[in-house]
């Protein structure tokens, strides 16, 4: 009878150990599931931000192209009409170059943001794969 009780105690102890392990693994699994959901949400937010930045970049490129075309127009007009309005055209050229510089800086800034967001997206994607 003592042997049966001892075996019963051992089995009860094993059951309790297994129950604790199961509870611990369940908590870990729930924690990992929550982390995965958070990473997925953050990844989606980064995708949305990246898309917005790419749209902004496209718009800035369009504006830069427009400014370049405008500058080319002024150049052609200047060459066609001669030097009669040289001062006016130089002023317009300076303004366009200034505008072009601003747009180029905005484009560079957008490109930098896109690069940063892409790195963040890749990091999160790697973390998701690792999780």
N, CA, C and O atoms as a Tinker XYZ file with bonds, in Angstrom:
   524  protein
     1  N      0.822000   -1.191000    0.000000    73     2
     2  CA     0.000000    0.000000    0.000000    64     1     3
     3  C      0.874000    1.265000    0.000000    63     2     4     5
     4  O      0.537000    2.256000   -0.649000    81     3
     5  N      1.974000    1.224000    0.717000    73     3     6
     6  CA     2.890000    2.365000    0.762000    64     5     7
     7  C      3.474000    2.618000   -0.621000    63     6     8     9
     8  O      3.661000    3.766000   -1.023000    81     7
     9  N      3.758000    1.550000   -1.340000    73     7    10
    10  CA     4.306000    1.691000   -2.692000    64     9    11
    11  C      3.282000    2.341000   -3.607000    63    10    12    13
    12  O      3.632000    3.176000   -4.441000    81    11
    13  N      2.025000    1.963000   -3.456000    73    11    14
    14  CA     0.956000    2.544000   -4.270000    64    13    15
    15  C      0.821000    4.035000   -3.952000    63    14    16    17
    16  O      0.684000    4.858000   -4.857000    81    15
    17  N      0.859000    4.372000   -2.685000    73    15    18
    18  CA     0.761000    5.782000   -2.281000    64    17    19
    19  C      1.946000    6.595000   -2.811000    63    18    20    21
    20  O      1.791000    7.730000   -3.261000    81    19
    21  N      3.124000    5.985000   -2.746000    73    19    22
    22  CA     4.317000    6.667000   -3.231000    64    21    23
    23  C      4.217000    6.897000   -4.747000    63    22    24    25
    24  O      4.534000    7.980000   -5.240000    81    23
    25  N      3.779000    5.881000   -5.465000    73    23    26
    26  CA     3.598000    6.008000   -6.913000    64    25    27
    27  C      2.529000    7.054000   -7.205000    63    26    28    29
    28  O      2.663000    7.856000   -8.129000    81    27
    29  N      1.462000    7.032000   -6.402000    73    27    30
    30  CA     0.389000    8.014000   -6.576000    64    29    31
    31  C      0.922000    9.427000   -6.361000    63    30    32    33
    32  O      0.583000   10.336000   -7.119000    81    31
    33  N      1.752000    9.622000   -5.338000    73    31    34
    34  CA     2.343000   10.931000   -5.069000    64    33    35
    35  C      3.268000   11.358000   -6.210000    63    34    36    37
    36  O      3.265000   12.518000   -6.621000    81    35
    37  N      4.055000   10.412000   -6.714000    73    35    38
    38  CA     4.947000   10.721000   -7.831000    64    37    39
    39  C      4.141000   11.140000   -9.058000    63    38    40    41
    40  O      4.475000   12.117000   -9.727000    81    39
    41  N      3.088000   10.400000   -9.343000    73    39    42
    42  CA     2.246000   10.719000  -10.496000    64    41    43
    43  C      1.556000   12.065000  -10.304000    63    42    44    45
    44  O      1.448000   12.853000  -11.243000    81    43
    45  N      1.092000   12.323000   -9.092000    73    43    46
    46  CA     0.454000   13.606000   -8.801000    64    45    47
    47  C      1.464000   14.740000   -8.986000    63    46    48    49
    48  O      1.137000   15.788000   -9.542000    81    47
    49  N      2.683000   14.520000   -8.516000    73    47    50
    50  CA     3.736000   15.519000   -8.671000    64    49    51
    51  C      4.048000   15.747000  -10.149000    63    50    52    53
    52  O      4.227000   16.886000  -10.582000    81    51
    53  N      4.112000   14.671000  -10.915000    73    51    54
    54  CA     4.374000   14.790000  -12.351000    64    53    55
    55  C      3.238000   15.542000  -13.052000    63    54    56    57
    56  O      3.481000   16.374000  -13.926000    81    55
    57  N      1.999000   15.239000  -12.658000    73    55    58
    58  CA     0.846000   15.919000  -13.251000    64    57    59
    59  C      0.922000   17.412000  -12.952000    63    58    60    61
    60  O      0.675000   18.232000  -13.837000    81    59
    61  N      1.260000   17.775000  -11.716000    73    59    62
    62  CA     1.378000   19.188000  -11.349000    64    61    63
    63  C      2.505000   19.869000  -12.131000    63    62    64    65
    64  O      2.350000   20.994000  -12.606000    81    63
    65  N      3.635000   19.177000  -12.258000    73    63    66
    66  CA     4.742000   19.733000  -13.048000    64    65    67
    67  C      4.317000   19.954000  -14.491000    63    66    68    69
    68  O      4.606000   20.999000  -15.073000    81    67
    69  N      3.641000   18.988000  -15.060000    73    67    70
    70  CA     3.176000   19.110000  -16.441000    64    69    71
    71  C      2.151000   20.230000  -16.578000    63    70    72    73
    72  O      2.148000   20.952000  -17.575000    81    71
    73  N      1.285000   20.377000  -15.586000    73    71    74
    74  CA     0.287000   21.439000  -15.614000    64    73    75
    75  C      0.973000   22.811000  -15.582000    63    74    76    77
    76  O      0.589000   23.722000  -16.315000    81    75
    77  N      1.995000   22.944000  -14.720000    73    75    78
    78  CA     2.740000   24.206000  -14.653000    64    77    79
    79  C      3.453000   24.490000  -15.978000    63    78    80    81
    80  O      3.452000   25.623000  -16.457000    81    79
    81  N      4.049000   23.473000  -16.556000    73    79    82
    82  CA     4.711000   23.646000  -17.853000    64    81    83
    83  C      3.705000   24.073000  -18.915000    63    82    84    85
    84  O      3.977000   24.964000  -19.720000    81    83
    85  N      2.542000   23.431000  -18.909000    73    83    86
    86  CA     1.504000   23.768000  -19.879000    64    85    87
    87  C      1.056000   25.219000  -19.703000    63    86    88    89
    88  O      0.903000   25.947000  -20.684000    81    87
    89  N      0.846000   25.634000  -18.460000    73    87    90
    90  CA     0.435000   27.011000  -18.200000    64    89    91
    91  C      1.513000   27.997000  -18.655000    63    90    92    93
    92  O      1.206000   29.028000  -19.253000    81    91
    93  N      2.781000   27.671000  -18.367000    73    91    94
    94  CA     3.883000   28.538000  -18.786000    64    93    95
    95  C      3.945000   28.629000  -20.306000    63    94    96    97
    96  O      4.088000   29.725000  -20.848000    81    95
    97  N      3.844000   27.514000  -20.996000    73    95    98
    98  CA     3.891000   27.518000  -22.455000    64    97    99
    99  C      2.684000   28.247000  -23.045000    63    98   100   101
   100  O      2.798000   28.917000  -24.071000    81    99
   101  N      1.536000   28.116000  -22.395000    73    99   102
   102  CA     0.341000   28.827000  -22.854000    64   101   103
   103  C      0.547000   30.334000  -22.726000    63   102   104   105
   104  O      0.202000   31.091000  -23.633000    81   103
   105  N      1.110000   30.768000  -21.593000    73   103   106
   106  CA     1.396000   32.195000  -21.409000    64   105   107
   107  C      2.396000   32.687000  -22.457000    63   106   108   109
   108  O      2.219000   33.759000  -23.034000    81   107
   109  N      3.424000   31.914000  -22.694000    73   107   110
   110  CA     4.427000   32.301000  -23.693000    64   109   111
   111  C      3.803000   32.390000  -25.082000    63   110   112   113
   112  O      4.084000   33.321000  -25.838000    81   111
   113  N      2.955000   31.418000  -25.413000    73   111   114
   114  CA     2.308000   31.421000  -26.724000    64   113   115
   115  C      1.402000   32.645000  -26.864000    63   114   116   117
   116  O      1.374000   33.280000  -27.918000    81   115
   117  N      0.663000   32.974000  -25.805000    73   115   118
   118  CA    -0.206000   34.144000  -25.850000    64   117   119
   119  C      0.621000   35.428000  -25.991000    63   118   120   121
   120  O      0.246000   36.344000  -26.723000    81   119
   121  N      1.735000   35.474000  -25.287000    73   119   122
   122  CA     2.615000   36.639000  -25.389000    64   121   123
   123  C      3.164000   36.778000  -26.804000    63   122   124   125
   124  O      3.193000   37.876000  -27.359000    81   123
   125  N      3.595000   35.674000  -27.382000    73   123   126
   126  CA     4.108000   35.705000  -28.756000    64   125   127
   127  C      3.013000   36.092000  -29.744000    63   126   128   129
   128  O      3.271000   36.823000  -30.700000    81   127
   129  N      1.804000   35.613000  -29.520000    73   127   130
   130  CA     0.693000   35.967000  -30.410000    64   129   131
   131  C      0.408000   37.469000  -30.321000    63   130   132   133
   132  O      0.144000   38.112000  -31.337000    81   131
   133  N      0.463000   38.019000  -29.123000    73   131   134
   134  CA     0.237000   39.457000  -28.951000    64   133   135
   135  C      1.358000   40.258000  -29.618000    63   134   136   137
   136  O      1.098000   41.264000  -30.277000    81   135
   137  N      2.597000   39.812000  -29.446000    73   135   138
   138  CA     3.721000   40.495000  -30.095000    64   137   139
   139  C      3.582000   40.444000  -31.607000    63   138   140   141
   140  O      3.824000   41.437000  -32.294000    81   139
   141  N      3.195000   39.293000  -32.118000    73   139   142
   142  CA     3.023000   39.143000  -33.560000    64   141   143
   143  C      1.948000   40.096000  -34.065000    63   142   144   145
   144  O      2.126000   40.746000  -35.095000    81   143
   145  N      0.844000   40.180000  -33.349000    73   143   146
   146  CA    -0.232000   41.092000  -33.748000    64   145   147
   147  C      0.265000   42.541000  -33.725000    63   146   148   149
   148  O     -0.038000   43.317000  -34.631000    81   147
   149  N      1.022000   42.898000  -32.696000    73   147   150
   150  CA     1.573000   44.258000  -32.614000    64   149   151
   151  C      2.533000   44.539000  -33.767000    63   150   152   153
   152  O      2.488000   45.610000  -34.373000    81   151
   153  N      3.398000   43.575000  -34.067000    73   151   154
   154  CA     4.337000   43.744000  -35.180000    64   153   155
   155  C      3.597000   43.868000  -36.500000    63   154   156   157
   156  O      3.971000   44.676000  -37.350000    81   155
   157  N      2.560000   43.078000  -36.675000    73   155   158
   158  CA     1.799000   43.148000  -37.920000    64   157   159
   159  C      1.121000   44.508000  -38.054000    63   158   160   161
   160  O      1.095000   45.085000  -39.141000    81   159
   161  N      0.580000   45.017000  -36.966000    73   159   162
   162  CA    -0.070000   46.322000  -36.997000    64   161   163
   163  C      0.970000   47.417000  -37.292000    63   162   164   165
   164  O      0.728000   48.312000  -38.102000    81   163
   165  N      2.114000   47.331000  -36.632000    73   163   166
   166  CA     3.164000   48.322000  -36.858000    64   165   167
   167  C      3.681000   48.239000  -38.294000    63   166   168   169
   168  O      3.966000   49.258000  -38.922000    81   167
   169  N      3.794000   47.022000  -38.799000    73   167   170
   170  CA     4.237000   46.825000  -40.181000    64   169   171
   171  C      3.236000   47.452000  -41.154000    63   170   172   173
   172  O      3.635000   48.094000  -42.126000    81   171
   173  N      1.950000   47.270000  -40.898000    73   171   174
   174  CA     0.926000   47.863000  -41.761000    64   173   175
   175  C      0.985000   49.384000  -41.700000    63   174   176   177
   176  O      0.834000   50.060000  -42.717000    81   175
   177  N      1.204000   49.914000  -40.503000    73   175   178
   178  CA     1.326000   51.363000  -40.368000    64   177   179
   179  C      2.532000   51.875000  -41.159000    63   178   180   181
   180  O      2.461000   52.919000  -41.808000    81   179
   181  N      3.626000   51.137000  -41.098000    73   179   182
   182  CA     4.812000   51.528000  -41.860000    64   181   183
   183  C      4.557000   51.437000  -43.356000    63   182   184   185
   184  O      5.023000   52.282000  -44.120000    81   183
   185  N      3.820000   50.414000  -43.779000    73   183   186
   186  CA     3.469000   50.307000  -45.199000    64   185   187
   187  C      2.634000   51.511000  -45.626000    63   186   188   189
   188  O      2.863000   52.096000  -46.685000    81   187
   189  N      1.664000   51.873000  -44.788000    73   187   190
   190  CA     0.813000   53.027000  -45.107000    64   189   191
   191  C      1.653000   54.300000  -45.199000    63   190   192   193
   192  O      1.499000   55.092000  -46.129000    81   191
   193  N      2.536000   54.484000  -44.229000    73   191   194
   194  CA     3.396000   55.661000  -44.229000    64   193   195
   195  C      4.312000   55.654000  -45.448000    63   194   196   197
   196  O      4.518000   56.686000  -46.087000    81   195
   197  N      4.857000   54.489000  -45.762000    73   195   198
   198  CA     5.721000   54.364000  -46.936000    64   197   199
   199  C      4.961000   54.731000  -48.201000    63   198   200   201
   200  O      5.484000   55.434000  -49.065000    81   199
   201  N      3.731000   54.255000  -48.307000    73   199   202
   202  CA     2.910000   54.572000  -49.478000    64   201   203
   203  C      2.662000   56.082000  -49.572000    63   202   204   205
   204  O      2.738000   56.665000  -50.654000    81   203
   205  N      2.365000   56.701000  -48.434000    73   203   206
   206  CA     2.147000   58.148000  -48.420000    64   205   207
   207  C      3.417000   58.893000  -48.839000    63   206   208   209
   208  O      3.357000   59.852000  -49.609000    81   207
   209  N      4.557000   58.446000  -48.327000    73   207   210
   210  CA     5.822000   59.095000  -48.671000    64   209   211
   211  C      6.147000   58.901000  -50.149000    63   210   212   213
   212  O      6.683000   59.803000  -50.793000    81   211
   213  N      5.825000   57.729000  -50.685000    73   211   214
   214  CA     6.063000   57.491000  -52.104000    64   213   215
   215  C      5.155000   58.384000  -52.951000    63   214   216   217
   216  O      5.577000   58.906000  -53.983000    81   215
   217  N      3.915000   58.553000  -52.513000    73   215   218
   218  CA     3.008000   59.464000  -53.222000    64   217   219
   219  C      3.552000   60.891000  -53.183000    63   218   220   221
   220  O      3.524000   61.607000  -54.184000    81   219
   221  N      4.046000   61.291000  -52.015000    73   219   222
   222  CA     4.622000   62.635000  -51.881000    64   221   223
   223  C      5.852000   62.778000  -52.775000    63   222   224   225
   224  O      6.060000   63.818000  -53.399000    81   223
   225  N      6.652000   61.735000  -52.829000    73   223   226
   226  CA     7.841000   61.758000  -53.689000    64   225   227
   227  C      7.434000   61.912000  -55.151000    63   226   228   229
   228  O      8.033000   62.692000  -55.891000    81   227
   229  N      6.411000   61.160000  -55.560000    73   227   230
   230  CA     5.930000   61.246000  -56.939000    64   229   231
   231  C      5.454000   62.660000  -57.250000    63   230   232   233
   232  O      5.751000   63.207000  -58.312000    81   231
   233  N      4.715000   63.243000  -56.317000    73   231   234
   234  CA     4.220000   64.610000  -56.506000    64   233   235
   235  C      5.384000   65.597000  -56.598000    63   234   236   237
   236  O      5.373000   66.497000  -57.438000    81   235
   237  N      6.375000   65.431000  -55.745000    73   235   238
   238  CA     7.538000   66.319000  -55.787000    64   237   239
   239  C      8.306000   66.152000  -57.096000    63   238   240   241
   240  O      8.798000   67.130000  -57.658000    81   239
   241  N      8.408000   64.929000  -57.575000    73   239   242
   242  CA     9.085000   64.708000  -58.853000    64   241   243
   243  C      8.314000   65.388000  -59.988000    63   242   244   245
   244  O      8.908000   65.952000  -60.907000    81   243
   245  N      6.996000   65.325000  -59.909000    73   243   246
   246  CA     6.173000   65.991000  -60.912000    64   245   247
   247  C      6.426000   67.500000  -60.879000    63   246   248   249
   248  O      6.581000   68.141000  -61.919000    81   247
   249  N      6.463000   68.051000  -59.668000    73   247   250
   250  CA     6.708000   69.487000  -59.526000    64   249   251
   251  C      8.102000   69.873000  -60.018000    63   250   252   253
   252  O      8.279000   70.921000  -60.639000    81   251
   253  N      9.086000   69.027000  -59.740000    73   251   254
   254  CA    10.442000   69.298000  -60.222000    64   253   255
   255  C     10.464000   69.272000  -61.743000    63   254   256   257
   256  O     11.081000   70.131000  -62.372000    81   255
   257  N      9.795000   68.291000  -62.334000    73   255   258
   258  CA     9.728000   68.210000  -63.798000    64   257   259
   259  C      9.044000   69.442000  -64.373000    63   258   260   261
   260  O      9.479000   69.996000  -65.382000    81   259
   261  N      7.974000   69.859000  -63.719000    73   259   262
   262  CA     7.252000   71.046000  -64.177000    64   261   263
   263  C      8.159000   72.276000  -64.097000    63   262   264   265
   264  O      8.197000   73.091000  -65.018000    81   263
   265  N      8.883000   72.397000  -62.993000    73   263   266
   266  CA     9.785000   73.539000  -62.828000    64   265   267
   267  C     10.900000   73.495000  -63.872000    63   266   268   269
   268  O     11.290000   74.531000  -64.411000    81   267
   269  N     11.409000   72.301000  -64.156000    73   267   270
   270  CA    12.443000   72.177000  -65.189000    64   269   271
   271  C     11.893000   72.566000  -66.558000    63   270   272   273
   272  O     12.563000   73.251000  -67.331000    81   271
   273  N     10.677000   72.128000  -66.851000    73   271   274
   274  CA    10.052000   72.476000  -68.129000    64   273   275
   275  C      9.835000   73.984000  -68.218000    63   274   276   277
   276  O     10.051000   74.596000  -69.263000    81   275
   277  N      9.407000   74.564000  -67.112000    73   275   278
   278  CA     9.199000   76.008000  -67.067000    64   277   279
   279  C     10.524000   76.745000  -67.283000    63   278   280   281
   280  O     10.585000   77.740000  -68.005000    81   279
   281  N     11.564000   76.249000  -66.655000    73   279   282
   282  CA    12.884000   76.863000  -66.831000    64   281   283
   283  C     13.336000   76.737000  -68.285000    63   282   284   285
   284  O     13.895000   77.675000  -68.852000    81   283
   285  N     13.091000   75.580000  -68.878000    73   283   286
   286  CA    13.451000   75.374000  -70.277000    64   285   287
   287  C     12.658000   76.320000  -71.180000    63   286   288   289
   288  O     13.196000   76.865000  -72.144000    81   287
   289  N     11.393000   76.506000  -70.863000    73   287   290
   290  CA    10.556000   77.439000  -71.625000    64   289   291
   291  C     11.136000   78.848000  -71.567000    63   290   292   293
   292  O     11.251000   79.536000  -72.581000    81   291
   293  N     11.495000   79.254000  -70.358000    73   291   294
   294  CA    12.065000   80.587000  -70.191000    64   293   295
   295  C     13.379000   80.707000  -70.959000    63   294   296   297
   296  O     13.658000   81.729000  -71.585000    81   295
   297  N     14.174000   79.651000  -70.898000    73   295   298
   298  CA    15.438000   79.661000  -71.625000    64   297   299
   299  C     15.195000   79.834000  -73.128000    63   298   300   301
   300  O     15.853000   80.636000  -73.791000    81   299
   301  N     14.226000   79.057000  -73.651000    73   299   302
   302  CA    13.913000   79.128000  -75.082000    64   301   303
   303  C     13.386000   80.518000  -75.442000    63   302   304   305
   304  O     13.769000   81.092000  -76.461000    81   303
   305  N     12.518000   81.041000  -74.608000    73   303   306
   306  CA    11.962000   82.371000  -74.857000    64   305   307
   307  C     13.071000   83.422000  -74.822000    63   306   308   309
   308  O     13.106000   84.337000  -75.645000    81   307
   309  N     13.955000   83.274000  -73.872000    73   307   310
   310  CA    15.067000   84.219000  -73.735000    64   309   311
   311  C     15.940000   84.196000  -74.983000    63   310   312   313
   312  O     16.307000   85.244000  -75.515000    81   311
   313  N     16.266000   83.002000  -75.441000    73   311   314
   314  CA    17.114000   82.889000  -76.624000    64   313   315
   315  C     16.386000   83.390000  -77.875000    63   314   316   317
   316  O     17.008000   83.982000  -78.757000    81   315
   317  N     15.067000   83.153000  -77.954000    73   315   318
   318  CA    14.289000   83.573000  -79.116000    64   317   319
   319  C     14.112000   85.073000  -79.188000    63   318   320   321
   320  O     14.191000   85.648000  -80.273000    81   319
   321  N     13.881000   85.704000  -78.091000    73   319   322
   322  CA    13.626000   87.143000  -78.077000    64   321   323
   323  C     14.907000   87.956000  -77.982000    63   322   324   325
   324  O     14.897000   89.174000  -78.158000    81   323
   325  N     15.968000   87.298000  -77.711000    73   323   326
   326  CA    17.233000   88.018000  -77.604000    64   325   327
   327  C     17.466000   88.505000  -76.196000    63   326   328   329
   328  O     16.951000   87.937000  -75.233000    81   327
   329  N     18.213000   89.518000  -76.089000    73   327   330
   330  CA    18.629000   90.002000  -74.787000    64   329   331
   331  C     17.822000   91.210000  -74.329000    63   330   332   333
   332  O     18.239000   91.917000  -73.411000    81   331
   333  N     16.658000   91.461000  -74.962000    73   331   334
   334  CA    15.890000   92.658000  -74.624000    64   333   335
   335  C     15.406000   92.649000  -73.184000    63   334   336   337
   336  O     15.376000   93.683000  -72.516000    81   335
   337  N     15.032000   91.483000  -72.723000    73   335   338
   338  CA    14.519000   91.432000  -71.347000    64   337   339
   339  C     15.430000   90.574000  -70.476000    63   338   340   341
   340  O     14.954000   89.776000  -69.668000    81   339
   341  N     16.690000   90.732000  -70.635000    73   339   342
   342  CA    17.672000   89.900000  -69.937000    64   341   343
   343  C     17.518000   89.978000  -68.420000    63   342   344   345
   344  O     17.591000   88.953000  -67.743000    81   343
   345  N     17.311000   91.150000  -67.889000    73   343   346
   346  CA    17.194000   91.285000  -66.440000    64   345   347
   347  C     15.948000   90.584000  -65.917000    63   346   348   349
   348  O     16.002000   89.916000  -64.884000    81   347
   349  N     14.830000   90.729000  -66.616000    73   347   350
   350  CA    13.594000   90.061000  -66.196000    64   349   351
   351  C     13.773000   88.548000  -66.209000    63   350   352   353
   352  O     13.369000   87.846000  -65.282000    81   351
   353  N     14.378000   88.078000  -67.263000    73   351   354
   354  CA    14.572000   86.637000  -67.386000    64   353   355
   355  C     15.549000   86.104000  -66.347000    63   354   356   357
   356  O     15.359000   85.008000  -65.819000    81   355
   357  N     16.578000   86.862000  -66.056000    73   355   358
   358  CA    17.518000   86.439000  -65.022000    64   357   359
   359  C     16.818000   86.334000  -63.672000    63   358   360   361
   360  O     17.070000   85.405000  -62.904000    81   359
   361  N     15.947000   87.282000  -63.389000    73   359   362
   362  CA    15.183000   87.249000  -62.145000    64   361   363
   363  C     14.277000   86.025000  -62.108000    63   362   364   365
   364  O     14.198000   85.325000  -61.098000    81   363
   365  N     13.596000   85.778000  -63.221000    73   363   366
   366  CA    12.726000   84.599000  -63.299000    64   365   367
   367  C     13.545000   83.325000  -63.144000    63   366   368   369
   368  O     13.117000   82.377000  -62.486000    81   367
   369  N     14.715000   83.310000  -63.749000    73   367   370
   370  CA    15.591000   82.146000  -63.652000    64   369   371
   371  C     16.019000   81.911000  -62.204000    63   370   372   373
   372  O     16.011000   80.778000  -61.722000    81   371
   373  N     16.390000   82.983000  -61.519000    73   371   374
   374  CA    16.782000   82.857000  -60.112000    64   373   375
   375  C     15.625000   82.313000  -59.274000    63   374   376   377
   376  O     15.818000   81.459000  -58.409000    81   375
   377  N     14.424000   82.820000  -59.543000    73   375   378
   378  CA    13.253000   82.350000  -58.800000    64   377   379
   379  C     13.001000   80.871000  -59.070000    63   378   380   381
   380  O     12.741000   80.091000  -58.154000    81   379
   381  N     13.084000   80.506000  -60.338000    73   379   382
   382  CA    12.862000   79.103000  -60.688000    64   381   383
   383  C     13.937000   78.203000  -60.095000    63   382   384   385
   384  O     13.644000   77.101000  -59.631000    81   383
   385  N     15.166000   78.667000  -60.109000    73   383   386
   386  CA    16.233000   77.872000  -59.517000    64   385   387
   387  C     16.037000   77.730000  -58.015000    63   386   388   389
   388  O     16.297000   76.674000  -57.439000    81   387
   389  N     15.579000   78.796000  -57.397000    73   387   390
   390  CA    15.295000   78.740000  -55.971000    64   389   391
   391  C     14.168000   77.752000  -55.691000    63   390   392   393
   392  O     14.251000   76.938000  -54.772000    81   391
   393  N     13.114000   77.838000  -56.499000    73   391   394
   394  CA    11.985000   76.918000  -56.346000    64   393   395
   395  C     12.434000   75.475000  -56.605000    63   394   396   397
   396  O     12.046000   74.553000  -55.888000    81   395
   397  N     13.248000   75.302000  -57.628000    73   395   398
   398  CA    13.770000   73.983000  -57.962000    64   397   399
   399  C     14.618000   73.436000  -56.823000    63   398   400   401
   400  O     14.529000   72.254000  -56.490000    81   399
   401  N     15.438000   74.288000  -56.228000    73   399   402
   402  CA    16.272000   73.868000  -55.102000    64   401   403
   403  C     15.402000   73.436000  -53.923000    63   402   404   405
   404  O     15.671000   72.417000  -53.287000    81   403
   405  N     14.360000   74.213000  -53.635000    73   403   406
   406  CA    13.450000   73.851000  -52.546000    64   405   407
   407  C     12.787000   72.511000  -52.814000    63   406   408   409
   408  O     12.684000   71.664000  -51.926000    81   407
   409  N     12.344000   72.333000  -54.036000    73   407   410
   410  CA    11.684000   71.076000  -54.391000    64   409   411
   411  C     12.664000   69.912000  -54.346000    63   410   412   413
   412  O     12.305000   68.813000  -53.925000    81   411
   413  N     13.889000   70.144000  -54.773000    73   411   414
   414  CA    14.907000   69.093000  -54.727000    64   413   415
   415  C     15.197000   68.712000  -53.279000    63   414   416   417
   416  O     15.354000   67.531000  -52.967000    81   415
   417  N     15.270000   69.709000  -52.393000    73   415   418
   418  CA    15.492000   69.428000  -50.978000    64   417   419
   419  C     14.322000   68.653000  -50.396000    63   418   420   421
   420  O     14.516000   67.726000  -49.609000    81   419
   421  N     13.110000   69.027000  -50.778000    73   419   422
   422  CA    11.935000   68.289000  -50.308000    64   421   423
   423  C     11.958000   66.864000  -50.844000    63   422   424   425
   424  O     11.611000   65.924000  -50.128000    81   423
   425  N     12.362000   66.699000  -52.093000    73   423   426
   426  CA    12.468000   65.364000  -52.687000    64   425   427
   427  C     13.530000   64.546000  -51.965000    63   426   428   429
   428  O     13.307000   63.375000  -51.656000    81   427
   429  N     14.679000   65.150000  -51.694000    73   427   430
   430  CA    15.736000   64.452000  -50.961000    64   429   431
   431  C     15.252000   64.044000  -49.577000    63   430   432   433
   432  O     15.540000   62.940000  -49.115000    81   431
   433  N     14.525000   64.922000  -48.925000    73   431   434
   434  CA    13.972000   64.621000  -47.606000    64   433   435
   435  C     12.995000   63.458000  -47.690000    63   434   436   437
   436  O     13.024000   62.557000  -46.852000    81   435
   437  N     12.132000   63.475000  -48.697000    73   435   438
   438  CA    11.170000   62.379000  -48.872000    64   437   439
   439  C     11.908000   61.077000  -49.157000    63   438   440   441
   440  O     11.534000   60.029000  -48.629000    81   439
   441  N     12.942000   61.126000  -49.977000    73   439   442
   442  CA    13.729000   59.922000  -50.266000    64   441   443
   443  C     14.382000   59.385000  -49.001000    63   442   444   445
   444  O     14.439000   58.174000  -48.787000    81   443
   445  N     14.872000   60.292000  -48.170000    73   443   446
   446  CA    15.489000   59.886000  -46.913000    64   445   447
   447  C     14.465000   59.210000  -46.005000    63   446   448   449
   448  O     14.746000   58.174000  -45.402000    81   447
   449  N     13.274000   59.805000  -45.913000    73   447   450
   450  CA    12.214000   59.210000  -45.094000    64   449   451
   451  C     11.834000   57.837000  -45.621000    63   450   452   453
   452  O     11.632000   56.899000  -44.850000    81   451
   453  N     11.738000   57.726000  -46.941000    73   451   454
   454  CA    11.377000   56.440000  -47.545000    64   453   455
   455  C     12.439000   55.403000  -47.206000    63   454   456   457
   456  O     12.122000   54.260000  -46.877000    81   455
   457  N     13.695000   55.808000  -47.289000    73   455   458
   458  CA    14.776000   54.880000  -46.941000    64   457   459
   459  C     14.677000   54.435000  -45.492000    63   458   460   461
   460  O     14.831000   53.251000  -45.194000    81   459
   461  N     14.422000   55.370000  -44.592000    73   459   462
   462  CA    14.280000   55.041000  -43.175000    64   461   463
   463  C     13.099000   54.118000  -42.943000    63   462   464   465
   464  O     13.193000   53.142000  -42.198000    81   463
   465  N     11.996000   54.435000  -43.583000    73   463   466
   466  CA    10.806000   53.594000  -43.417000    64   465   467
   467  C     11.035000   52.196000  -43.981000    63   466   468   469
   468  O     10.576000   51.206000  -43.412000    81   467
   469  N     11.731000   52.125000  -45.078000    73   467   470
   470  CA    12.023000   50.825000  -45.684000    64   469   471
   471  C     12.893000   49.996000  -44.740000    63   470   472   473
   472  O     12.665000   48.799000  -44.570000    81   471
   473  N     13.895000   50.639000  -44.125000    73   471   474
   474  CA    14.737000   49.930000  -43.165000    64   473   475
   475  C     13.904000   49.443000  -41.981000    63   474   476   477
   476  O     14.065000   48.312000  -41.522000    81   475
   477  N     13.013000   50.304000  -41.493000    73   475   478
   478  CA    12.132000   49.912000  -40.386000    64   477   479
   479  C     11.219000   48.770000  -40.774000    63   478   480   481
   480  O     10.993000   47.856000  -39.981000    81   479
   481  N     10.691000   48.813000  -41.992000    73   479   482
   482  CA     9.816000   47.748000  -42.467000    64   481   483
   483  C     10.590000   46.438000  -42.567000    63   482   484   485
   484  O     10.087000   45.378000  -42.194000    81   483
   485  N     11.815000   46.523000  -43.073000    73   483   486
   486  CA    12.622000   45.313000  -43.190000    64   485   487
   487  C     12.958000   44.755000  -41.810000    63   486   488   489
   488  O     12.959000   43.541000  -41.609000    81   487
   489  N     13.244000   45.645000  -40.861000    73   487   490
   490  CA    13.547000   45.194000  -39.500000    64   489   491
   491  C     12.336000   44.491000  -38.900000    63   490   492   493
   492  O     12.461000   43.426000  -38.296000    81   491
   493  N     11.172000   45.089000  -39.069000    73   491   494
   494  CA     9.956000   44.481000  -38.530000    64   493   495
   495  C      9.640000   43.167000  -39.229000    63   494   496   497
   496  O      9.197000   42.210000  -38.594000    81   495
   497  N      9.865000   43.123000  -40.519000    73   495   498
   498  CA     9.621000   41.882000  -41.252000    64   497   499
   499  C     10.544000   40.788000  -40.725000    63   498   500   501
   500  O     10.133000   39.639000  -40.567000    81   499
   501  N     11.803000   41.161000  -40.455000    73   499   502
   502  CA    12.743000   40.179000  -39.917000    64   501   503
   503  C     12.303000   39.735000  -38.526000    63   502   504   505
   504  O     12.376000   38.550000  -38.202000    81   503
   505  N     11.847000   40.679000  -37.700000    73   503   506
   506  CA    11.375000   40.326000  -36.365000    64   505   507
   507  C     10.151000   39.432000  -36.436000    63   506   508   509
   508  O      9.996000   38.521000  -35.622000    81   507
   509  N      9.286000   39.685000  -37.397000    73   507   510
   510  CA     8.113000   38.827000  -37.573000    64   509   511
   511  C      8.537000   37.423000  -37.972000    63   510   512   513
   512  O      7.982000   36.437000  -37.487000    81   511
   513  N      9.512000   37.337000  -38.850000    73   511   514
   514  CA     9.995000   36.023000  -39.263000    64   513   515
   515  C     10.641000   35.300000  -38.087000    63   514   516   517
   516  O     10.470000   34.093000  -37.919000    81   515
   517  N     11.383000   36.046000  -37.277000    73   515   518
   518  CA    12.053000   35.455000  -36.124000    64   517   519
   519  C     11.053000   35.026000  -35.050000    63   518   520   521
   520  O     11.304000   34.078000  -34.307000    81   519
   521  N      9.919000   35.726000  -34.971000    73   519   522
   522  CA     8.916000   35.413000  -33.949000    64   521   523
   523  C      8.182000   34.218000  -34.395000    63   522   524
   524  O      7.279000   33.753000  -33.700000    81   523
